Structure formats: structure tokens, C-alpha cells
Amino acid sequence: MKNVKNELYKLWKGRRLGIFLLILFVTCIAMGVLVSSIQIKGLLEKDVIDSMIGGNFPTQVLGMIADIVLPVFATLFVTFLVTDEADSGSLKLPLLCGQSREKLIAAKAVVVLIGAMALIAVTYVTSNIVAVAFWGSDTVVAALFQNAVIYAETYFALAGWSMVVLFVSLFVKNSGSMVGIAVIVLVIGCILSSASPQIAKYEVMYYLKAFVSMTAIDSTLAMSVCGGTIVAFLS
């Protein structure tokens, strides 16, 4: 528990978590202003606008950031807690003080998962507040639970991705290389999802967008892939 507190303090003190949360907060507001402006000016068909406003707004926001922005932010958490420390040599200090490597990595994994959860939670709360501010509470309240489920499922996929990145970061000692690898994998995942969804559904990146896009998916397979990825790369 002490290790987790120390790692969480480092993540917060490094300002990376706070900056990312602020970016997501501003993104939700900016998107609300944009969608409202489009609605007022009648730039899109009514059916299209209806799918973007009110209770649908939180999933629209999530859909915009789920497959690239959120996993990149989670990757940057990992580079800060693991790759940067390994590069500077500070990762060795706790080990020299008697801490086991397994416990240290486990603590970092927990903090990365907490950080990812914070990203999802702030986006969910802010997008709902913005939706209420622009379009009233009726449809937003009616969709709260359904949207919460979608956000929770997306977090599950994001957690799986985070553990894959954490595992790879143990072998890649350069932050720039780590981020580059992550972006390349995400882009390949996006291409594969479009070109061959039957194959893509067996990799965790597919579910970063599949849950929010309301794609007809096998829930058992989805949870197995995401949960299996977390367990496999965390163990």
C-alpha cells in the first residue's frame, strides 16, 4: 500500500495526471460548444444532430478520444513511472533499499490503472455536466446508466492496453521509442479493426472503440480478451 501511495504521489506531483485531466475537461466543454453551435446553425441533418446531443453527448465525446487519446495518455503514465525512471537510474533506488522488483512493478501497475480510471471518470462526469448545461437534464438522466456501462467497458479495454504497455516498457528504455511504438500499434489496430474485424476482435485495441460505437459484439469474448490481457501482462 505504501508503494502505491508513493507512485500515486509521483504521478500527481509530476503534473502529468492533472494536465491530462484538464485537457479532457476542456475537450468536453469545447465539443459541447461546437455541437451546440452546429445545432443552432442547422449545419447537419436533424437525425445526425439528435445522435450527438443530450444523453448521446457523453458517448460522442468518448468515441472521439477512446481509440487514440486515452491510450496515448495511459502510455505516457507508463513512460513517466517506468521508462523515464529506468532511463535516469532512479528505478534502481527502491530495489537497493530492499523492495522487491515484483512489488514495485505491481504498485506502478495499480497506479497506472488508477490514472486510467481517473481519465474515464473525469470524461464521464464532465461530458454529462456539459450535456445538461446545453440540452437539459431529461435525456441525460435517462441515459446515465447506459452511458456508465459503456464507459466502464471502455475502461476495461483501456486497462488491458495499459498493462500491455507496462509490460513492453520493461524492455524499452526510451520514452520516445515507447510512445512511438504505442502510436504505431494503435494505428495498426485501427486499420485492422476496419479491414478485418473478425481478426481484430481478438486484440484488446479493438474494444477501445467497439464498446462506444455500439458495435454488435460478443460480450463474453470481449470480457475474456480484455480481462485475459490484463491478467496475462500483469502476472
Secondary structure as GFF3:
##gff-version 3
##sequence-region A 1 235
A	DSSP	alpha_helix	2	13	.	.	.	ID=ss1
A	DSSP	alpha_helix	16	41	.	.	.	ID=ss2
A	DSSP	alpha_helix	46	50	.	.	.	ID=ss3
A	DSSP	three_ten_helix	54	56	.	.	.	ID=ss4
A	DSSP	alpha_helix	57	65	.	.	.	ID=ss5
A	DSSP	alpha_helix	69	78	.	.	.	ID=ss6
A	DSSP	pi_helix	79	83	.	.	.	ID=ss7
A	DSSP	alpha_helix	84	88	.	.	.	ID=ss8
A	DSSP	alpha_helix	92	96	.	.	.	ID=ss9
A	DSSP	alpha_helix	101	135	.	.	.	ID=ss10
A	DSSP	alpha_helix	138	142	.	.	.	ID=ss11
A	DSSP	alpha_helix	144	169	.	.	.	ID=ss12
A	DSSP	alpha_helix	175	195	.	.	.	ID=ss13
A	DSSP	alpha_helix	197	200	.	.	.	ID=ss14
A	DSSP	alpha_helix	206	210	.	.	.	ID=ss15
A	DSSP	alpha_helix	219	234	.	.	.	ID=ss16
###
